[in-house]
Amino acid sequence: MQRCIKMTGKAPTILYLVTEDWYFVLHRLPIARQAYNNGCRIIVVTRIGEYGELLEKENFEVENLDWERKSVNPVQALLDLRKIKDIYDRYRPDIVHHIAIKPSIFGSIVALRSGPQCIVNNLAGLGSVFSDKGLRNRILRFILMASFRILFKQSNTVTIVENRDDRDFLLKRIGLTADSVALIRGIGVNTAIFDCSPEPEGKPVVTMVSRLLWSKGVGILVEAARILVSRGASVTIRLVGTPDISNRDTVSEEQLQRWNDEGVVEWVGHKDDIAQTWRNTNIAVLPSYYREGVPRTLLEAASCCRALITTDMPGCREIVQHGVNGLLVPPQDPHALADAIEKLIGEPQLRSRMGLAGRSLVEKEFSEDYVVRETYALYERLLTIQKGSGYVWH
């Protein structure tokens, strides 16, 4: 991979703006690490939680920005914009990489005045605002689309999307040009860590690994579990994850505990070793009706040779080829979900074929190396085309 230096000898500065440090570590750490290794100065602006020390050990410069992902308070928004502007003015980055919708909006507003040479807006899915039909989300959707049309059409801006549905949305509904939208599918999987392993023996286990939000389909999975119990199916439905307390769509801990106590599903909370979680699983499930990017949980499960069941929704259908490496079901349809689970728990040879097909797909199209290479190539292209940038690639 090429190294970038300025003709003056100064390395370019890349600034990442993201709401939560854990989200950055899970979704963009490999590309930032590669950029640093290639001679770039890395700034991470985020709300610092438990991963601040880890980021500093990577030799990144870390700025704390204590903001809320879901806050719509206009006074707080103005304060956050002022903080971001102060940071951009202080560092004068060559590239700003905004991760998710809120950082993309706020960062792009500031960048109009602060003048970074290159702006990357990274939309990791369009979320529940673009899939839910409630009044509040319709209003937010109108505001966001208007913002996209103004902010994402700047000449020095490229927007990364993770799936073809989102790319088509930006091209057709927002009016972006093809060269201002980059399709980089997912966040990449470390296929050495998430290796192919045989299924566990005994009673089949179906596992959902996710933030435990209603729109991720947690309630739909519980309903499907009840249907399977009524049919006498022998299966364990396992939930791995915790409530997301900063998200109003979260399933409460009390509700999760009630389901667990009832025995309809097994809630095991947070797990650090997700690869081991998939080794202890026969089938991976994500019944989301949320507009995903490309769900990391499905990529990692596929890399571990697990058959997948998910919904025919943007992002989810990017990784699952129906009948090849998994099954697609209609969103918010617990009976269809129960049918799909019942089919796969009864056909271990089909699961095995699907698992191998999923592993092959991840290796070819969704590996971490591929995503890092494509993102860094985008940085190279952006800096190179900016007139007078003074950057050369070696």
C-alpha positions in Angstrom: 0.0 0.0 0.0 1.3 3.4 -1.0 2.6 6.0 1.5 1.5 9.6 1.3 3.8 12.5 2.1 3.5 16.2 1.4 6.2 17.7 -0.8 7.2 19.8 2.2 7.8 16.6 4.1 4.8 17.0 6.4 2.5 14.0 6.7 -1.2 14.5 6.0 -3.6 14.8 8.9 -6.8 12.6 9.0 -9.4 13.5 11.5 -12.2 11.1 12.4 -15.4 12.4 13.9 -17.6 9.8 15.5 -20.1 9.9 18.4 -18.8 7.0 20.5 -15.3 5.7 21.0 -16.5 2.1 21.1 -18.2 2.6 17.7 -14.9 3.8 16.2 -13.0 0.9 17.6 -15.5 -1.6 16.2 -16.0 0.0 12.8 -13.0 2.0 11.7 -9.9 1.2 13.8 -8.2 -0.9 11.1 -8.3 1.8 8.5 -7.0 4.5 10.9 -4.2 2.1 12.0 -3.2 1.5 8.4 -3.3 5.3 7.7 -1.0 5.9 10.7 1.4 3.1 9.6 1.5 4.8 6.2 2.7 8.1 7.8 -0.5 10.0 8.4 -1.3 11.9 11.6 -4.5 10.6 13.1 -7.0 12.6 15.2 -10.0 10.9 16.7 -12.8 13.2 18.0 -15.4 11.3 20.0 -17.0 10.9 23.3 -14.4 9.1 25.4 -15.5 6.1 27.3 -13.7 2.8 28.0 -11.6 2.9 24.8 -9.8 6.1 25.2 -6.6 4.5 26.5 -6.7 2.0 23.7 -6.8 4.8 21.1 -3.9 6.6 22.7 -1.9 3.3 22.7 -2.4 3.3 18.9 -0.5 6.7 18.9 -3.7 8.5 17.8 -4.4 12.0 19.2 -7.8 11.9 21.0 -10.2 14.8 21.6 -13.1 14.3 23.9 -16.5 15.5 22.5 -19.2 14.9 25.1 -22.2 14.7 22.8 -25.3 12.5 22.5 -26.0 10.4 19.4 -29.8 10.9 19.5 -30.1 14.4 21.0 -32.2 16.8 18.9 -31.9 19.7 21.3 -31.1 22.8 19.1 -29.2 24.6 21.8 -27.0 21.6 22.5 -26.6 21.2 18.7 -25.2 24.7 18.4 -22.8 24.1 21.3 -21.6 20.9 19.7 -21.1 22.6 16.4 -19.0 25.3 18.1 -16.8 22.6 19.8 -16.3 20.8 16.5 -15.4 24.1 14.7 -12.8 24.9 17.4 -11.2 21.4 16.9 -11.2 21.7 13.1 -9.7 25.2 13.3 -7.0 23.9 15.7 -5.9 20.9 13.7 -6.6 22.0 10.1 -6.9 18.4 8.9 -6.3 17.4 5.3 -9.1 14.8 5.4 -12.1 14.7 7.8 -13.8 11.3 7.9 -17.3 11.6 9.5 -18.7 8.3 10.7 -22.5 7.8 10.7 -25.3 10.3 10.0 -25.0 12.8 12.8 -21.2 13.3 12.5 -21.6 13.6 8.8 -24.2 16.4 9.1 -22.5 18.3 11.9 -19.0 17.8 10.5 -20.0 18.9 7.0 -21.6 22.1 8.3 -18.4 23.0 10.1 -16.2 21.9 7.2 -18.0 24.5 4.9 -16.3 27.2 6.9 -13.2 25.5 8.3 -12.0 24.3 5.0 -10.5 20.8 5.2 -9.2 19.8 1.8 -11.2 16.6 1.6 -14.4 15.4 3.3 -15.5 11.8 3.6 -19.1 11.2 4.9 -19.4 7.5 5.9 -23.1 6.4 6.2 -23.2 3.1 8.0 -26.8 2.5 7.0 -29.7 4.9 7.1 -31.2 3.5 10.3 -34.7 3.6 11.6 -35.4 7.2 10.5 -35.6 5.9 6.9 -37.5 2.7 7.6 -40.0 3.8 10.3 -43.2 5.5 9.1 -44.0 7.4 12.3 -44.6 11.2 12.2 -41.4 12.0 14.1 -39.3 10.0 11.7 -41.0 11.5 8.7 -40.1 14.9 9.9 -36.5 13.9 10.6 -36.3 12.2 7.3 -37.4 15.4 5.5 -34.7 17.4 7.4 -32.0 14.9 6.7 -32.7 14.6 3.0 -32.6 18.4 2.7 -29.3 18.4 4.6 -27.9 15.7 2.4 -28.8 17.7 -0.8 -27.0 20.8 0.5 -24.0 19.3 2.3 -23.0 16.2 0.3 -22.8 18.0 -3.1 -19.7 20.0 -2.2 -16.9 19.5 -4.8 -14.4 18.1 -2.2 -16.9 15.6 -0.7 -17.3 11.9 -1.2 -20.0 9.9 0.7 -19.3 6.2 1.5 -22.2 3.8 1.6 -22.1 0.2 2.5 -24.8 -1.3 0.3 -26.3 -0.8 -3.1 -29.7 0.3 -1.8 -28.2 3.3 0.0 -26.1 4.1 -3.1 -29.2 4.1 -5.3 -31.0 6.3 -2.7 -28.3 8.9 -2.8 -28.1 8.9 -6.6 -31.8 8.9 -7.3 -33.4 10.7 -4.3 -30.7 13.1 -3.2 -29.2 13.7 -6.7 -25.6 13.0 -6.0 -23.3 12.2 -8.9 -21.8 8.7 -9.3 -18.2 10.0 -8.7 -19.3 11.5 -5.3 -20.6 8.2 -3.9 -18.3 5.3 -3.0 -19.6 1.8 -2.4 -17.4 0.1 0.2 -19.4 -2.9 1.5 -19.3 -3.2 5.2 -16.5 -2.7 7.7 -14.5 -5.8 6.9 -13.9 -9.0 8.9 -10.7 -10.4 10.2 -11.1 -13.9 8.7 -8.2 -15.2 10.8 -10.0 -14.4 14.1 -13.4 -15.3 12.7 -12.3 -18.7 11.3 -14.4 -21.5 10.0 -15.3 -24.0 12.7 -17.5 -27.1 13.0 -21.0 -26.6 14.5 -21.5 -27.6 18.1 -23.3 -30.9 18.7 -26.5 -31.4 20.6 -29.6 -29.2 20.6 -29.4 -26.5 17.9 -28.6 -23.0 19.0 -29.8 -20.0 17.1 -28.0 -16.8 18.1 -28.7 -13.1 17.6 -25.7 -10.8 18.3 -26.7 -7.1 18.2 -27.5 -3.9 20.0 -30.8 -4.9 21.6 -33.1 -2.5 19.8 -36.7 -3.2 18.9 -36.0 -2.2 15.3 -33.2 -4.8 15.2 -36.1 -7.3 15.5 -35.6 -8.5 19.0 -39.4 -8.6 19.7 -40.0 -10.4 16.4 -37.5 -13.1 17.3 -39.1 -13.6 20.7 -42.5 -14.0 18.9 -40.9 -16.5 16.6 -39.5 -18.4 19.6 -42.9 -18.7 21.0 -44.2 -20.1 17.8 -41.4 -22.7 17.7 -42.2 -23.7 21.3 -45.9 -24.2 20.3 -44.7 -26.5 17.5 -42.6 -28.5 19.8 -39.3 -27.5 18.1 -36.1 -28.5 19.9 -34.0 -25.3 19.7 -32.3 -22.7 21.9 -32.8 -19.1 20.9 -30.0 -17.0 22.3 -29.6 -13.2 22.6 -26.1 -11.7 22.9 -25.9 -8.0 23.6 -27.0 -5.3 26.0 -29.6 -2.5 26.0 -28.4 0.7 24.3 -29.5 3.2 26.9 -28.7 6.2 24.8 -31.2 5.0 22.1 -35.0 5.5 22.7 -35.6 2.3 20.7 -33.8 0.1 23.2 -35.3 -3.0 24.7 -35.1 -2.5 28.5 -33.0 -4.8 30.7 -36.2 -5.6 32.7 -37.9 -6.9 29.6 -34.9 -9.0 28.5 -34.7 -10.5 32.0 -38.4 -11.3 31.9 -38.0 -13.2 28.6 -35.0 -15.0 30.0 -36.8 -16.0 33.2 -39.7 -17.2 31.2 -37.4 -19.4 29.2 -38.7 -18.3 25.8 -35.2 -17.0 24.9 -31.8 -17.2 26.6 -30.3 -13.7 27.2 -26.6 -13.9 28.0 -25.6 -10.2 27.9 -22.4 -8.8 26.5 -19.7 -11.1 25.2 -16.2 -10.0 24.4 -15.2 -13.1 22.4 -17.8 -13.0 19.6 -15.8 -15.6 17.5 -16.3 -18.1 20.4 -20.0 -17.1 20.5 -20.3 -18.2 16.8 -18.4 -21.4 17.5 -21.1 -22.3 20.1 -23.9 -21.5 17.6 -25.5 -23.4 14.8 -27.4 -20.6 13.0 -27.0 -16.8 13.1 -30.1 -14.7 13.0 -30.8 -10.9 12.6 -34.5 -10.1 12.0 -33.8 -6.4 11.6 -36.3 -3.9 10.1 -33.8 -1.1 10.5 -31.9 0.1 7.4 -28.5 -1.4 8.1 -25.2 -0.8 6.3 -23.9 -4.3 6.1 -24.4 -5.9 9.5 -21.1 -6.8 11.1 -22.7 -9.6 13.1 -23.8 -11.3 9.8 -20.4 -10.9 8.3 -18.6 -12.4 11.3 -21.0 -15.3 11.5 -20.6 -16.0 7.8 -16.9 -15.9 8.2 -17.3 -18.6 10.9 -19.2 -20.8 8.4 -22.6 -20.3 9.9 -25.8 -20.3 7.9 -27.7 -17.0 8.2 -31.3 -15.9 8.6 -32.1 -12.3 8.1 -34.7 -10.0 6.6 -35.1 -8.8 3.0 -34.0 -5.3 4.0 -31.2 -2.9 2.8 -27.9 -4.0 4.2 -29.1 -7.4 5.3 -29.7 -8.6 1.8 -26.2 -7.4 0.8 -24.6 -10.3 2.6 -27.3 -13.0 2.3 -28.0 -14.7 -1.0 -31.3 -16.5 -0.4 -30.9 -20.2 -0.5 -27.1 -20.0 -1.0 -25.6 -18.8 2.3 -28.8 -18.3 4.2 -32.4 -17.4 4.1 -34.2 -14.1 3.7 -37.6 -13.5 5.3 -40.0 -10.5 5.2 -39.4 -7.9 7.9 -41.6 -8.0 11.0 -43.0 -11.5 10.1 -42.5 -13.8 13.1 -44.2 -16.7 11.4 -41.9 -16.5 8.4 -38.9 -16.3 10.7 -40.1 -19.3 12.7 -40.5 -21.3 9.4 -36.9 -20.4 8.4 -35.5 -21.4 11.7 -37.4 -24.6 11.7 -36.2 -25.4 8.2 -32.5 -24.9 9.0 -32.5 -26.7 12.4 -33.9 -29.7 10.5 -31.4 -29.7 7.7 -27.8 -29.8 9.0 -26.3 -30.6 5.6 -28.0 -27.5 4.1 -26.6 -25.5 7.0 -23.1 -26.8 6.2 -23.3 -25.9 2.5 -24.6 -22.5 3.4 -21.9 -21.9 5.9 -19.1 -22.8 3.4 -20.7 -20.5 0.8 -20.9 -17.7 3.3 -17.2 -18.1 4.2 -16.2 -18.0 0.5 -18.3 -14.8 0.0 -16.7 -13.0 3.0 -13.1 -14.0 1.8 -13.8 -12.6 -1.7 -15.8 -9.5 -1.0 -15.9 -8.6 2.7 -12.5 -9.1 4.3 -10.9 -6.5 6.5 -8.0 -6.2 4.1 -10.3 -5.4 1.2 -12.2 -2.7 3.1 -9.0 -1.1 4.4 -7.5 -1.1 0.9 -10.6 0.4 -0.7 -10.9 3.2 1.9 -7.3 4.1 1.8 -7.4 4.3 -2.0 -10.3 6.7 -1.6 -8.1 8.9 0.6 -5.4 8.8 -2.0 -7.8 9.8 -4.8 -9.2 12.7 -2.8 -5.9 14.2 -1.9 -4.5 13.7 -5.4 -7.3 15.5 -7.2 -7.3 18.5 -4.9 -5.4 21.2 -6.9 -2.3 22.4 -5.2 -2.5 19.7 -2.5 1.3 19.1 -2.6 0.9 15.4 -2.0 2.8 12.7 -3.7 2.3 8.9 -3.4 5.2 6.5 -3.1 
